[in-house]
Amino acid sequence: MKLPNITVEFREEESCALGRISITLILGMAAHIAWMYLFIFNGPRFFFPNLEEPGKLFFISSLITFAIVLLSYGIFLKRARALFKTLEQRRRNRGIAAFLVFASMVLMLFANATGFAPYTLSLVAGITSGIGSAALLMSYGVSSSVCDLPTITISVSVSLFIAMVAFVLVTKIGNAYPVICILFTLLMPLAEVMCLKRCSHNLVDRLEFNDLTTPVHTIPFATHVCLPSIAFGIILGITRARVAHVPYDPAEYNDIIMFALMAALFALAVMLGSMLFQRKNNNFSFRTMLPVSALLLALLVIPACNQMPYVTFFVFGAYIMMEGCMWIFYSDISQTYRVSAFTVFGFGRGSLALGALTSYLLEINNVPVYDSMNNVAAFIAFAFVLFSFGRSLLPTNAELRDTLKRGRMCPALISADELALHEVVNMSRQTMRAIDDAQANALKAGKAEGGEEHPEDKTGATPKPSTATAHDGVHKQGIFKRKCSLVAETYLLSRKETEVLFLLAKGHNSAAIQERLYISAGTANTHMRHIYRKLNVHSQQELMTLVESTWVEE
């Protein structure tokens, strides 16, 4: 009896793949977050201990300016992108932003040492730090938004861990030697510029479609992003203030440092675990990290957990995970839907800052509702209400797709019930090509008729051969990019998939794509599989034919 030789092959279809990690992006983000902890949150301890009331003015003006600048990036998108269009402009603006951050720290040190015009200098320092930190944060947002989702998660989680370690250790050293803490914080902007220069070169400067993003309906998109961000911003604000309200014995400071480091390590493990096991689900970071954060805060009800140094572990762990959730949330939207990072991080981080500002204003004005949160039960109840509101207001994939202006529905991304609502998806490729061919023939016929009616204009408008050749080359390249952009919008490809599509359509192989886009072999192959599935093609030649057959206006 002859038995058939059957080979069974199982291949798990990954929703995403791990890309090449940018060490400079991780270190740069860690430096920015550590600077924020050391100067913005811990400034009254080392930089301006003698300026209690002016210090509050500095913090308020810094948060207001920070939020206004970020929201302006989202509202005035075209003007904001014009400021960062070329490589020279990006480097110059990052240098200016780092200088503004450095100047704000020097101004606060000068006001604290001399007592000269403390309110005026605090206001100016707050404005300069808000402008500079917003520009630097947007640079990190642009770099992280072009990465794949697992890469984003790893970069954010490791950056938060390094930032917390740096904050704790520098604060420990600063208690004995304050000058070292001040010098370390002053050098942070310089380190950020160096890291941004390198990671931007690897991640952003090589991209062809960095400026060709999908436009959105501003008001619906801002509503979906801003409302949950404000809720989570208030949670971050009250969580940060909770640590300050718990008294502690200076002899327990070493234990507090140890529990803070344990909280950072625990948050790192939770974020990486959620990426490994939940990344195929929508808003996977919130599905895991929000319940864990809520659980950590709920444990404060136990009297032993609400005392130093144990409260440090629960509060810091929840804070780090919520901060990581928001970074992943914004980067994922920008990467998946090809929405500009200026729009996503502008509205998102700007609203997050407004939420933190609201929490701080309630704290310093002794609002009865906020004062009642000194009671741990009231604090947890208020936090859980905000958790519920924030989680319920998170946008779904369908809601985000509805905010896109030109992105047409892709069959691979929507269910069978939704297909009936979008007839454009049901149109076969043969029909679309027939329409494109008919439009192209009509355009050629119109040009031919125009040329016969005015032959003298055609003769007089003939450019020199060398100029015509160079102009045609640039013109053809622009048409080819617009064809790729149209295909990406039609099938709703992500930012990285659009870049891979462009290189595949030009005939590049997997090795060239890995080198050009700074991604690993597994990431390149995964993106190629996703592109073939979404476009319903089976080879690179079919993909090239599809792109070439796409008609765009010349």
C-alpha positions as CSV (number, residue, x, y, z in Angstrom):
1,M,0.0,0.0,0.0
2,K,1.4,3.4,-1.0
3,L,0.5,6.2,1.2
4,P,0.6,9.8,-0.1
5,N,3.4,11.9,1.1
6,I,1.7,14.8,2.8
7,T,3.6,17.8,4.2
8,V,1.8,20.0,6.6
9,E,3.3,23.5,7.1
10,F,2.0,25.9,9.7
11,R,2.9,29.5,9.5
12,E,1.6,32.0,12.0
13,E,0.6,35.2,10.3
14,E,2.1,37.9,12.5
15,S,0.3,41.2,12.8
16,C,3.6,42.9,13.3
17,A,7.3,42.0,13.5
18,L,10.2,43.1,15.6
19,G,12.3,45.7,13.8
20,R,15.8,46.8,14.4
21,I,16.1,48.7,17.7
22,S,17.5,52.2,17.6
23,I,19.7,52.6,20.7
24,T,20.0,56.4,20.1
25,L,16.2,56.7,20.1
26,I,16.0,54.9,23.4
27,L,18.7,56.9,25.0
28,G,17.3,60.2,23.7
29,M,13.8,59.5,24.9
30,A,15.3,58.4,28.3
31,A,17.3,61.6,28.5
32,H,14.2,63.7,27.8
33,I,12.0,61.9,30.3
34,A,14.8,62.0,32.9
35,W,15.2,65.8,32.3
36,M,11.4,66.2,32.8
37,Y,11.5,64.4,36.1
38,L,14.7,66.1,37.4
39,F,13.9,69.7,36.4
40,I,10.1,70.1,35.9
41,F,9.0,67.8,38.8
42,N,12.1,67.9,41.1
43,G,13.2,71.5,40.3
44,P,12.1,73.0,43.6
45,R,14.5,70.7,45.3
46,F,17.7,71.5,43.5
47,F,17.3,74.4,41.0
48,F,15.0,76.9,42.8
49,P,14.5,75.9,46.5
50,N,14.1,79.5,47.5
51,L,11.4,80.3,44.9
52,E,8.2,78.7,46.2
53,E,5.6,80.9,44.7
54,P,7.6,81.9,41.5
55,G,8.3,78.1,41.2
56,K,4.6,77.5,40.9
57,L,4.4,80.2,38.2
58,F,7.2,78.5,36.3
59,F,5.4,75.1,36.4
60,I,2.1,76.6,35.3
61,S,3.6,78.7,32.5
62,S,5.7,75.8,31.3
63,L,2.7,73.4,31.1
64,I,0.5,76.0,29.4
65,T,3.2,76.9,26.8
66,F,3.9,73.2,26.3
67,A,0.3,72.4,25.6
68,I,-0.3,75.4,23.3
69,V,2.8,74.6,21.2
70,L,1.8,71.0,20.8
71,L,-1.8,71.8,20.0
72,S,-0.6,74.3,17.4
73,Y,1.4,71.6,15.7
74,G,-1.9,69.7,15.2
75,I,-4.0,72.7,14.2
76,F,-1.5,74.4,11.9
77,L,-0.1,71.2,10.4
78,K,1.1,72.7,7.1
79,R,3.0,75.5,8.7
80,A,4.5,73.2,11.3
81,R,5.7,70.7,8.7
82,A,7.3,73.5,6.7
83,L,9.5,74.3,9.7
84,F,10.9,70.7,9.7
85,K,10.9,70.0,6.0
86,T,14.6,69.8,5.2
87,L,17.4,68.1,7.0
88,E,19.0,71.4,7.8
89,Q,15.8,72.9,9.2
90,R,15.3,69.8,11.5
91,R,18.8,70.0,12.9
92,R,18.6,73.8,13.4
93,N,15.2,73.6,15.1
94,R,16.4,70.8,17.4
95,G,19.5,72.9,18.3
96,I,17.3,75.9,19.1
97,A,14.9,73.8,21.2
98,A,17.8,72.4,23.2
99,F,19.2,75.9,23.8
100,L,15.8,77.1,25.0
101,V,15.6,74.2,27.5
102,F,19.1,75.0,28.7
103,A,18.3,78.7,29.0
104,S,15.3,78.0,31.1
105,M,17.4,76.1,33.6
106,V,20.0,78.8,33.7
107,L,17.3,81.5,34.3
108,M,15.8,79.6,37.3
109,L,19.3,79.1,38.8
110,F,20.0,82.8,38.4
111,A,16.7,83.8,39.9
112,N,17.2,81.5,42.8
113,A,20.8,82.7,43.5
114,T,20.3,86.4,43.1
115,G,16.6,86.9,43.9
116,F,16.4,89.4,40.9
117,A,12.9,89.6,39.4
118,P,11.9,86.1,40.4
119,Y,8.4,86.2,38.9
120,T,9.5,87.7,35.6
121,L,12.4,85.2,35.2
122,S,10.2,82.3,36.3
123,L,7.6,83.3,33.6
124,V,10.2,83.6,30.9
125,A,11.8,80.3,31.9
126,G,8.5,78.6,31.9
127,I,7.7,79.8,28.4
128,T,11.2,78.9,27.0
129,S,11.1,75.4,28.6
130,G,7.6,74.8,27.2
131,I,8.6,75.8,23.7
132,G,11.9,73.8,23.7
133,S,10.6,70.7,25.4
134,A,7.6,70.6,23.0
135,A,9.9,70.7,20.0
136,L,12.1,68.0,21.3
137,L,9.2,65.8,22.2
138,M,7.8,66.2,18.8
139,S,11.1,65.1,17.3
140,Y,10.9,61.9,19.3
141,G,7.3,61.5,18.2
142,V,8.3,61.7,14.6
143,S,11.1,59.1,15.0
144,S,9.0,56.7,17.0
145,S,6.0,56.9,14.7
146,V,7.9,55.4,11.8
147,C,8.8,52.3,13.8
148,D,6.9,49.1,14.0
149,L,4.6,48.5,16.9
150,P,6.8,46.0,18.8
151,T,9.8,48.3,18.2
152,I,7.8,51.2,19.6
153,T,6.8,49.2,22.7
154,I,10.4,48.1,23.4
155,S,11.8,51.5,22.8
156,V,9.3,53.3,25.1
157,S,9.4,50.7,27.9
158,V,13.2,50.6,28.0
159,S,13.4,54.4,27.8
160,L,11.0,54.8,30.7
161,F,13.1,52.3,32.7
162,I,16.4,54.0,32.0
163,A,14.8,57.4,32.7
164,M,13.5,56.2,36.1
165,V,16.9,54.7,37.0
166,A,18.7,57.9,36.1
167,F,16.2,60.0,38.0
168,V,16.5,57.9,41.2
169,L,20.3,57.6,41.1
170,V,20.9,61.3,40.2
171,T,18.5,62.4,43.0
172,K,20.3,60.1,45.4
173,I,23.7,61.6,44.5
174,G,22.2,65.1,44.5
175,N,21.2,64.8,48.1
176,A,24.9,64.7,49.0
177,Y,26.3,66.7,46.1
178,P,23.6,69.0,44.6
179,V,26.1,70.4,42.0
180,I,26.4,67.0,40.3
181,C,22.7,66.8,39.9
182,I,22.5,70.3,38.5
183,L,25.3,69.7,36.0
184,F,23.9,66.3,34.9
185,T,20.5,68.0,34.2
186,L,22.1,70.9,32.4
187,L,23.8,68.4,30.0
188,M,20.6,66.6,29.2
189,P,19.6,68.9,26.2
190,L,23.0,68.4,24.6
191,A,22.7,64.6,24.9
192,E,19.2,64.8,23.3
193,V,20.5,66.7,20.3
194,M,23.2,64.2,19.7
195,C,20.8,61.2,20.0
196,L,18.2,62.9,17.8
197,K,20.7,63.6,15.1
198,R,21.7,59.9,14.9
199,C,18.2,58.3,15.3
200,S,16.7,60.7,12.8
201,H,19.3,59.8,10.3
202,N,18.5,56.1,10.6
203,L,14.8,56.3,11.0
204,V,13.4,59.4,9.3
205,D,15.8,61.0,6.8
206,R,15.9,57.9,4.6
207,L,12.1,57.7,4.1
208,E,10.5,58.7,0.8
209,F,7.0,59.2,2.2
210,N,7.7,60.9,5.4
211,D,5.8,64.0,4.2
212,L,3.1,62.1,2.3
213,T,0.7,61.3,5.1
214,T,-3.0,60.8,5.2
215,P,-5.0,63.9,5.9
216,V,-7.7,63.7,8.5
217,H,-10.9,65.5,9.5
218,T,-9.4,67.6,12.2
219,I,-12.4,68.0,14.6
220,P,-13.5,64.4,14.7
221,F,-9.9,63.2,14.9
222,A,-9.0,65.7,17.7
223,T,-12.1,64.7,19.6
224,H,-11.3,61.0,19.5
225,V,-7.7,61.6,20.6
226,C,-8.0,64.6,23.0
227,L,-10.9,63.4,25.3
228,P,-9.2,60.2,26.6
229,S,-5.8,62.0,26.7
230,I,-7.3,64.7,29.1
231,A,-8.7,62.0,31.4
232,F,-5.4,60.1,31.5
233,G,-3.5,63.4,32.0
234,I,-5.5,64.1,35.1
235,I,-4.7,60.6,36.4
236,L,-1.0,61.2,35.8
237,G,-1.2,64.4,37.6
238,I,-3.0,63.1,40.7
239,T,-0.7,60.0,40.8
240,R,2.4,62.2,40.7
241,A,1.0,64.4,43.5
242,R,0.1,61.3,45.6
243,V,3.8,60.6,46.4
244,A,4.3,64.1,47.7
245,H,1.4,63.8,50.1
246,V,2.8,60.7,51.8
247,P,5.2,61.6,54.7
248,Y,8.4,59.6,55.0
249,D,11.4,59.3,57.3
250,P,14.7,60.4,55.7
251,A,16.2,57.2,57.1
252,E,14.0,55.3,54.7
253,Y,15.3,57.0,51.6
254,N,17.5,54.1,50.5
255,D,14.5,51.8,50.7
256,I,12.4,54.3,48.7
257,I,15.0,54.3,46.0
258,M,15.0,50.5,45.9
259,F,11.2,50.3,45.6
260,A,11.2,52.9,42.9
261,L,13.7,50.8,40.9
262,M,11.6,47.7,41.5
263,A,8.6,49.6,40.2
264,A,10.4,50.6,37.0
265,L,11.6,47.0,36.5
266,F,8.0,45.7,37.1
267,A,6.6,48.2,34.6
268,L,9.2,47.2,32.0
269,A,8.2,43.5,32.4
270,V,4.5,44.2,32.1
271,M,4.9,46.4,29.0
272,L,7.1,43.8,27.3
273,G,4.8,41.0,28.3
274,S,1.8,42.8,26.9
275,M,3.6,43.3,23.6
276,L,4.5,39.6,23.4
277,F,1.1,38.2,24.2
278,Q,-1.5,40.9,23.4
279,R,-0.1,42.8,20.4
280,K,-2.6,41.4,18.0
281,N,-5.5,43.0,19.8
282,N,-6.6,46.5,19.3
283,N,-5.2,49.0,21.9
284,F,-3.3,46.1,23.4
285,S,-1.4,48.3,25.8
286,F,-4.6,49.5,27.5
287,R,-6.0,46.0,27.7
288,T,-3.1,44.9,29.9
289,M,-1.5,47.9,31.5
290,L,-4.6,49.8,32.6
291,P,-6.0,46.9,34.7
292,V,-2.5,46.4,36.2
293,S,-2.2,50.1,37.0
294,A,-5.6,50.1,38.5
295,L,-4.8,47.1,40.6
296,L,-1.6,48.8,41.9
297,L,-3.5,51.8,43.0
298,A,-6.3,49.7,44.5
299,L,-3.7,48.0,46.8
300,L,-3.2,51.4,48.5
301,V,-6.4,50.7,50.4
302,I,-4.4,48.2,52.5
303,P,-2.9,50.3,55.3
304,A,0.5,48.7,55.1
305,C,0.7,49.4,51.3
306,N,-0.1,53.1,51.8
307,Q,3.1,53.8,53.8
308,M,6.6,54.6,52.7
309,P,8.5,53.0,51.1
310,Y,5.8,50.6,49.8
311,V,3.6,53.3,48.3
312,T,6.5,54.2,46.1
313,F,6.3,50.9,44.3
314,F,2.6,51.0,43.6
315,V,2.4,54.7,42.6
316,F,5.5,54.8,40.5
317,G,4.6,51.5,38.8
318,A,1.2,52.8,37.8
319,Y,2.6,56.1,36.6
320,I,5.2,54.5,34.4
321,M,2.8,52.1,32.8
322,M,0.2,54.8,32.1
323,E,2.9,57.0,30.6
324,G,4.0,54.1,28.4
325,C,0.4,53.5,27.3
326,M,0.0,57.0,25.9
327,W,3.3,56.9,24.0
328,I,2.4,53.6,22.4
329,F,-1.1,54.8,21.7
330,Y,0.0,57.9,19.7
331,S,2.8,56.1,17.9
332,D,0.5,53.2,16.9
333,I,-2.1,55.6,15.4
334,S,0.5,57.5,13.4
335,Q,2.2,54.3,12.1
336,T,-1.0,52.3,11.3
337,Y,-3.0,55.0,9.5
338,R,-0.2,57.1,8.1
339,V,-1.4,60.1,10.0
340,S,1.2,62.8,10.6
341,A,3.0,62.6,13.9
342,F,2.5,66.4,14.2
343,T,-1.2,65.8,14.2
344,V,-1.3,62.8,16.6
345,F,1.3,63.9,19.1
346,G,0.2,67.5,18.8
347,F,-3.4,66.8,19.9
348,G,-2.5,63.8,22.1
349,R,0.4,65.1,24.1
350,G,-1.1,68.6,24.2
351,S,-4.3,67.3,25.7
352,L,-2.3,65.1,28.1
353,A,-0.5,68.3,29.3
354,L,-3.8,70.0,29.7
355,G,-5.0,67.2,32.0
356,A,-1.8,67.4,34.1
357,L,-2.2,71.2,34.3
358,T,-5.8,70.8,35.5
359,S,-4.7,68.4,38.2
360,Y,-2.0,70.8,39.3
361,L,-4.3,73.8,39.4
362,L,-6.8,71.9,41.6
363,E,-3.9,70.9,43.9
364,I,-2.5,74.4,44.5
365,N,-5.8,76.1,44.8
366,N,-7.0,73.8,47.6
367,V,-10.2,72.8,45.9
368,P,-12.3,70.8,48.3
369,V,-12.8,67.9,45.9
370,Y,-9.0,67.6,45.4
371,D,-8.2,68.0,49.1
372,S,-10.5,65.1,49.9
373,M,-8.2,62.9,47.8
374,N,-5.7,63.0,50.7
375,N,-8.0,60.2,51.8
376,V,-6.8,57.1,50.0
377,A,-10.3,55.8,49.4
378,A,-11.3,59.1,47.7
379,F,-8.1,59.1,45.7
380,I,-8.7,55.5,44.4
381,A,-12.4,56.2,43.6
382,F,-11.5,59.3,41.6
383,A,-8.8,57.5,39.8
384,F,-11.1,54.6,38.9
385,V,-13.7,57.0,37.5
386,L,-11.1,58.6,35.3
387,F,-9.9,55.1,34.3
388,S,-13.4,54.2,33.2
389,F,-13.9,57.4,31.3
390,G,-10.6,57.3,29.6
391,R,-10.9,53.6,28.6
392,S,-14.5,54.1,27.2
393,L,-13.4,57.1,25.2
394,L,-10.6,55.4,23.4
395,P,-11.3,55.3,19.6
396,T,-11.8,52.1,17.8
397,N,-10.3,51.2,14.4
398,A,-13.6,52.0,12.6
399,E,-13.8,55.4,14.3
400,L,-10.2,56.3,13.3
401,R,-10.8,55.1,9.7
402,D,-13.8,57.4,9.5
403,T,-11.6,60.4,10.3
404,L,-9.3,59.8,7.3
405,K,-10.0,62.0,4.4
406,R,-8.6,60.0,1.5
407,G,-8.0,56.5,3.0
408,R,-10.4,54.1,1.3
409,M,-11.5,50.9,3.1
410,C,-9.3,47.9,2.7
411,P,-11.0,44.4,2.7
412,A,-8.2,43.0,4.9
413,L,-9.0,45.4,7.7
414,I,-12.8,45.4,7.9
415,S,-15.4,42.7,8.5
416,A,-17.8,41.2,6.0
417,D,-20.7,43.2,7.4
418,E,-18.9,46.4,6.8
419,L,-18.0,45.5,3.2
420,A,-21.6,46.1,2.2
421,L,-21.4,49.7,3.4
422,H,-18.4,50.4,1.2
423,E,-19.1,49.6,-2.5
424,V,-15.7,50.9,-3.5
425,V,-14.0,47.9,-1.9
426,N,-16.1,45.5,-3.9
427,M,-14.9,47.0,-7.2
428,S,-12.7,44.5,-8.9
429,R,-9.2,45.4,-10.0
430,Q,-10.1,44.8,-13.6
431,T,-12.8,47.4,-13.4
432,M,-10.6,49.9,-11.7
433,R,-7.9,49.4,-14.3
434,A,-10.4,49.7,-17.1
435,I,-11.5,53.1,-15.7
436,D,-7.9,54.2,-15.3
437,D,-7.1,53.2,-18.9
438,A,-10.2,55.0,-20.2
439,Q,-9.2,58.2,-18.3
440,A,-5.7,57.9,-19.6
441,N,-6.8,57.5,-23.2
442,A,-9.2,60.4,-22.9
443,L,-6.4,62.6,-21.5
444,K,-4.1,61.6,-24.3
445,A,-6.8,62.2,-26.9
446,G,-7.4,65.7,-25.4
447,K,-3.7,66.4,-25.6
448,A,-3.5,65.2,-29.2
449,E,-6.5,67.5,-30.2
450,G,-4.9,70.4,-28.4
451,G,-1.6,69.8,-30.2
452,E,-3.2,69.8,-33.7
453,E,-5.1,73.0,-33.0
454,H,-2.0,74.9,-31.9
455,P,1.1,73.4,-33.4
456,E,3.0,76.7,-33.2
457,D,2.7,76.7,-29.4
458,K,4.1,73.2,-29.2
459,T,7.1,74.2,-31.3
460,G,7.8,77.3,-29.4
461,A,7.5,75.6,-26.0
462,T,10.2,73.0,-26.7
463,P,12.9,73.2,-24.0
464,K,16.6,72.5,-24.5
465,P,17.4,68.7,-24.6
466,S,19.4,68.6,-21.4
467,T,16.8,70.6,-19.4
468,A,14.0,68.6,-20.8
469,T,15.7,65.3,-19.9
470,A,16.3,66.4,-16.3
471,H,12.8,67.8,-15.9
472,D,11.3,64.6,-17.3
473,G,13.3,62.5,-14.9
474,V,12.1,64.5,-11.9
475,H,8.6,64.6,-13.2
476,K,8.4,60.8,-13.7
477,Q,9.8,60.2,-10.2
478,G,7.1,62.5,-8.8
479,I,4.4,60.6,-10.8
480,F,5.7,57.3,-9.6
481,K,5.7,58.4,-5.9
482,R,2.1,59.7,-6.3
483,K,1.1,56.3,-7.8
484,C,2.6,54.5,-4.8
485,S,0.9,57.0,-2.5
486,L,-2.5,56.4,-4.2
487,V,-2.1,52.6,-3.9
488,A,-1.2,53.0,-0.2
489,E,-4.3,55.2,0.5
490,T,-6.5,52.9,-1.5
491,Y,-5.5,49.8,0.5
492,L,-4.8,51.6,3.8
493,L,-1.2,50.6,4.1
494,S,0.8,51.7,7.2
495,R,3.7,54.1,7.1
496,K,6.3,51.4,7.0
497,E,4.3,49.3,4.5
498,T,4.1,52.3,2.2
499,E,7.9,52.7,2.2
500,V,8.3,48.9,1.5
501,L,5.8,49.2,-1.3
502,F,7.8,52.0,-2.9
503,L,11.0,50.0,-2.8
504,L,9.3,46.8,-4.0
505,A,7.7,48.7,-6.9
506,K,11.1,50.0,-7.9
507,G,12.5,46.4,-8.0
508,H,14.5,46.3,-4.8
509,N,15.0,43.0,-3.0
510,S,14.6,42.2,0.7
511,A,18.2,42.9,1.5
512,A,18.1,46.4,0.0
513,I,14.9,47.1,1.8
514,Q,16.4,46.1,5.1
515,E,19.4,48.4,4.6
516,R,17.4,51.4,3.3
517,L,14.7,51.3,6.0
518,Y,16.8,50.2,8.9
519,I,14.7,47.1,9.6
520,S,15.5,43.4,10.2
521,A,14.9,40.6,7.8
522,G,11.9,39.3,9.6
523,T,10.3,42.7,9.6
524,A,10.9,43.2,5.9
525,N,9.4,39.8,5.1
526,T,6.4,40.4,7.3
527,H,5.7,43.7,5.7
528,M,6.0,42.1,2.2
529,R,3.4,39.4,3.2
530,H,1.0,42.1,4.5
531,I,1.3,44.1,1.3
532,Y,0.7,41.1,-0.9
533,R,-2.3,40.1,1.1
534,K,-3.9,43.6,1.2
535,L,-3.2,44.2,-2.5
536,N,-4.2,40.6,-3.4
537,V,-1.0,40.0,-5.4
538,H,1.3,37.1,-5.3
539,S,4.6,38.3,-6.6
540,Q,6.7,41.4,-6.9
541,Q,6.1,41.5,-10.6
542,E,2.3,41.7,-10.1
543,L,2.8,44.5,-7.5
544,M,5.0,46.4,-10.0
545,T,2.3,46.0,-12.7
546,L,-0.4,47.2,-10.3
547,V,1.5,50.3,-9.4
548,E,2.4,51.1,-13.0
549,S,-1.2,50.6,-14.1
550,T,-2.5,53.1,-11.5
551,W,-3.5,56.4,-13.1
552,V,-2.7,59.7,-11.6
553,E,-3.0,63.2,-13.1
554,E,0.2,64.4,-14.7
